[in-house]
Amino acid sequence: MLSQQVKVENLLESASKKVAPRSSDLYRVGPQFSQTNHHQQIYCHSTGMDVLPSLHARIDRGFEVGDEGTWIGYKRNYFTLVASFSLDGFEFQRFLQNRFYTYEKSKTSGEHKVDISYFAIRLVAKCSDDEVNISLVQHTPKRDKGPQFPPPIYPAVPGDLPDHGTVKVSSNKRNTTKLDNLNKIFYFDRGEYYRNTNLVKDDSILKSYPSDMVPRVARFERIQFTSSIRMRTTSANNRFFTLHVELLGIVEDEDSHIQPILLSSIESPPLVIRGRSPSNYHKDKTSGYRAMDDISSQHLQQMGPP
């Protein structure tokens, strides 16, 4: 009898560690992002008129609403986010036929005009407590235990976000033909465009992008937070994280060094990142929550009578 009791306790401990939702269950649309905030003005070279960008982003995996309406994620789970941008009044062909500039503040010469070599999209995390540093890491498809790196900064041209189903399907595609079709959604082929048009390259921002395959949509996959919120102190109850999608203008500084200028951004609503599995949180429960009584009953039934 004692032996059976020990086995039950071991099973309970094991089950409590494995009740997090499976990755396939985590493909659900997350919280909406804010309206675009503008930090630096953009201008069109040919007209001198200001250009208004809009950022678009969607979380497709890794977050859900708890019982109390809080958006919740788990540190050990991946999340997926897609992002794109558009320029008001610039449909895609007009964008390709123009160049853009902004103004940069310099320590020596004040504010001066700088050409935007290309646009890029960056994903960062912030904490409501300024004293807490939080960052993101991206894993390889095989989740290797090797070096971990921050999410890449994606050079990008304007594009439309694909729907949630397309993002979910794209994460598991291995068929070459299907991958090629998906790449047409997520990427713009500069080389093919040059071959099919008579575009004057010097008049186009395309010239400065670092490669021929330019993302229309920045895809941030297999991303994890490096920290969670420990709810053991009163101050932690008011602490939350936010995700920020940033539109960057990549420029050359006075020393011909490449550097980013923050042009615009959007942010998520407050997010709670938990460090343990769902069954450890009895308040504000999520779909992975399983009461210990349920776990105990299930395993006792599996074991049969003593």
C-alpha positions in Angstrom: 0.0 0.0 0.0 2.8 2.4 0.9 4.5 1.5 -2.4 1.3 2.4 -4.3 1.0 5.7 -2.5 4.6 6.6 -3.4 3.8 5.8 -7.1 0.7 8.0 -7.0 2.7 10.9 -5.5 5.3 10.5 -8.2 2.7 10.4 -10.9 1.0 13.5 -9.5 4.3 15.4 -9.5 5.1 14.3 -13.1 1.6 15.2 -14.3 1.7 18.6 -12.7 4.8 19.4 -14.7 3.3 18.3 -18.1 0.0 20.0 -18.2 1.0 23.0 -20.3 -1.0 23.2 -23.5 0.6 21.4 -26.5 2.2 23.6 -29.1 -0.6 22.9 -31.7 -3.2 24.2 -29.1 -1.3 27.4 -28.8 -2.1 28.6 -32.3 -4.7 31.2 -31.5 -4.9 34.9 -32.2 -3.5 37.0 -29.4 -4.3 40.6 -28.3 -4.7 43.5 -30.6 -1.9 46.0 -30.9 -2.2 49.8 -30.5 -2.5 52.4 -33.2 0.7 53.4 -34.8 2.8 55.9 -32.8 5.2 58.1 -34.8 8.6 59.0 -33.5 10.3 60.5 -36.6 8.9 62.0 -39.7 9.5 60.4 -43.1 9.7 62.4 -46.4 9.5 61.4 -50.1 12.5 62.5 -52.1 10.7 63.3 -55.3 8.0 65.5 -53.7 9.4 66.5 -50.3 6.0 65.6 -48.9 5.8 63.9 -45.5 4.8 60.2 -45.6 2.7 58.5 -42.9 3.5 54.9 -42.1 1.2 52.3 -40.5 2.4 49.2 -38.7 0.4 46.0 -38.5 1.1 43.1 -36.2 -0.6 39.9 -34.9 0.3 37.3 -32.4 -0.6 33.9 -33.8 0.6 31.6 -31.1 1.5 31.6 -27.4 -1.0 33.8 -25.6 -4.6 33.4 -24.3 -7.0 35.3 -22.1 -7.3 34.0 -18.5 -10.4 33.8 -16.4 -10.0 37.4 -15.3 -9.4 38.9 -18.7 -5.6 39.0 -18.5 -3.5 38.1 -21.6 -1.2 35.3 -20.4 1.8 33.5 -21.8 4.2 30.9 -20.4 8.0 31.4 -20.4 8.8 27.9 -21.6 6.3 28.2 -24.5 7.1 29.7 -27.9 5.1 32.5 -29.3 4.8 33.6 -33.0 4.2 37.1 -34.3 3.9 38.5 -37.8 4.3 42.2 -38.7 4.2 44.4 -41.7 3.9 48.1 -42.6 2.4 50.3 -45.2 2.9 53.9 -46.3 -0.3 56.1 -46.6 -0.8 57.1 -50.2 1.9 54.8 -51.5 0.7 51.7 -53.2 3.4 49.1 -53.8 4.5 50.2 -57.2 4.7 53.8 -56.2 6.8 52.8 -53.2 9.2 50.9 -55.4 9.7 53.9 -57.7 10.7 56.3 -54.9 13.3 57.0 -52.2 12.8 58.4 -48.8 14.6 60.5 -46.1 14.3 61.6 -42.5 16.2 63.8 -40.1 18.8 62.7 -37.6 20.0 64.5 -34.6 23.8 64.8 -34.4 26.0 65.9 -31.5 28.1 68.0 -33.8 25.8 69.5 -36.5 22.4 69.3 -34.9 19.5 67.9 -36.9 20.3 67.1 -40.5 18.8 65.3 -43.4 19.7 61.6 -44.0 18.6 59.2 -46.7 16.8 56.0 -45.6 18.7 53.2 -47.2 15.9 50.7 -46.5 13.1 50.1 -44.0 13.2 47.3 -41.4 11.0 45.8 -38.7 12.2 45.0 -35.1 10.5 43.2 -32.2 11.4 44.1 -28.6 9.9 43.5 -25.1 9.6 46.0 -22.3 8.6 45.8 -18.7 6.3 48.2 -16.9 9.0 48.4 -14.2 11.8 50.4 -15.7 14.3 48.8 -13.4 13.6 45.3 -14.8 15.4 44.4 -18.0 13.6 42.0 -20.3 14.7 40.5 -23.6 13.6 38.0 -26.2 15.4 35.0 -27.6 14.7 33.0 -30.8 15.3 29.2 -31.0 16.3 27.1 -33.9 13.6 24.8 -35.4 15.2 21.9 -33.5 15.3 23.8 -30.3 19.1 23.2 -29.9 20.7 24.0 -26.6 23.4 26.0 -28.4 23.7 29.8 -28.5 20.5 31.9 -28.2 20.1 35.1 -30.2 17.7 38.0 -30.1 15.0 38.0 -32.8 16.5 39.4 -36.1 15.8 42.8 -37.5 14.0 42.2 -40.8 14.6 44.5 -43.8 11.1 44.9 -45.2 9.0 46.4 -48.0 5.3 47.2 -47.5 3.1 44.2 -47.3 -0.2 42.8 -46.0 -0.5 40.4 -43.1 -1.5 36.9 -44.2 -4.5 35.5 -42.3 -4.0 33.4 -39.1 -4.6 30.1 -40.9 -1.8 30.8 -43.4 0.7 31.6 -40.6 -0.3 28.3 -38.8 0.1 26.3 -42.0 3.4 27.9 -42.9 5.1 26.8 -39.7 4.9 23.1 -40.7 5.3 23.1 -44.4 8.2 21.0 -45.8 7.0 20.5 -49.4 9.1 22.5 -51.8 6.3 23.6 -54.0 4.1 24.6 -51.1 7.0 26.5 -49.6 7.6 28.4 -52.8 3.9 29.4 -52.9 4.2 30.6 -49.3 7.4 32.5 -50.0 5.4 34.6 -52.5 3.2 35.7 -49.7 6.0 36.5 -47.2 8.8 37.7 -49.6 9.3 40.1 -52.5 11.8 39.0 -55.1 13.8 42.0 -56.1 15.8 40.1 -58.7 12.7 38.9 -60.5 11.2 42.3 -60.4 14.4 43.8 -62.0 14.2 41.2 -64.8 10.6 42.0 -65.6 10.7 45.8 -65.4 12.7 48.8 -66.7 13.0 50.4 -63.3 15.7 53.0 -63.0 17.5 51.6 -60.0 19.0 54.9 -58.8 15.5 56.3 -58.4 14.3 53.4 -56.2 14.8 52.5 -52.6 15.1 48.9 -53.7 18.7 49.4 -54.7 19.8 49.7 -51.1 18.2 46.6 -49.6 20.8 44.0 -48.6 19.5 41.0 -50.5 17.2 40.1 -53.4 14.6 38.3 -51.2 13.0 41.1 -49.1 10.4 40.2 -46.5 6.9 41.7 -47.1 6.0 40.2 -43.7 8.4 39.9 -40.8 7.9 36.4 -39.2 9.0 36.1 -35.7 8.8 32.4 -34.8 9.9 30.3 -31.8 10.3 33.4 -29.7 10.6 33.2 -25.9 10.8 35.7 -23.1 14.0 35.5 -21.0 12.2 36.2 -17.8 8.8 35.6 -16.2 6.9 37.6 -13.6 7.2 36.1 -10.1 4.0 36.8 -8.2 5.5 36.4 -4.7 5.7 40.1 -3.9 3.1 42.9 -3.8 5.0 44.9 -6.4 5.0 42.0 -8.9 1.2 42.1 -8.9 1.3 45.4 -10.8 4.2 44.4 -13.1 3.6 43.4 -16.7 5.4 43.1 -20.0 4.6 44.5 -23.4 5.7 43.6 -27.0 6.7 46.5 -29.3 6.9 46.2 -33.0 9.1 49.0 -34.4 9.5 50.4 -37.9 13.1 51.4 -38.5 14.8 53.6 -41.1 18.3 52.2 -41.7 20.7 55.1 -42.5 24.4 55.9 -42.7 25.7 58.2 -40.0 28.5 60.8 -40.4 31.1 58.1 -40.2 29.4 56.0 -42.8 28.3 53.4 -40.2 24.9 51.8 -40.7 22.5 52.5 -37.9 18.7 52.4 -37.2 16.4 55.3 -36.6 13.1 54.5 -34.8 10.4 55.9 -37.1 7.1 54.4 -35.7 5.9 51.7 -33.3 2.9 49.8 -32.0 2.6 47.9 -28.8 0.6 45.1 -27.2 -1.7 45.5 -24.2 -0.2 44.3 -20.9 1.0 40.7 -20.9 1.6 38.4 -17.9 4.4 35.9 -18.5 4.3 32.9 -16.1 7.3 30.8 -15.2 5.6 27.6 -14.3 3.0 25.3 -15.9 -0.7 26.3 -16.0 -1.8 24.0 -13.1 0.3 26.0 -10.7 -1.9 29.0 -11.1 -5.3 28.7 -9.4 -6.3 32.3 -10.1 -6.9 33.6 -13.6 -6.7 30.1 -15.1 -5.9 29.3 -18.7 -6.9 26.3 -20.9 -3.9 24.2 -19.7 -5.1 24.3 -16.1 -5.9 21.0 -14.5 -6.9 20.7 -10.8 -4.8 18.3 -8.8 -7.9 16.3 -7.8 -8.6 15.6 -11.5 -5.0 14.6 -12.0 -5.1 12.3 -9.0 -8.4 10.7 -10.0 -7.2 10.1 -13.6 -3.9 8.4 -12.5 -5.6 6.2 -9.9 -8.0 5.0 -12.5 -5.1 4.1 -14.8 -3.3 2.2 -12.1 -6.4 0.1 -11.1 -7.1 -1.3 -7.7 -4.2 -1.9 -5.2 
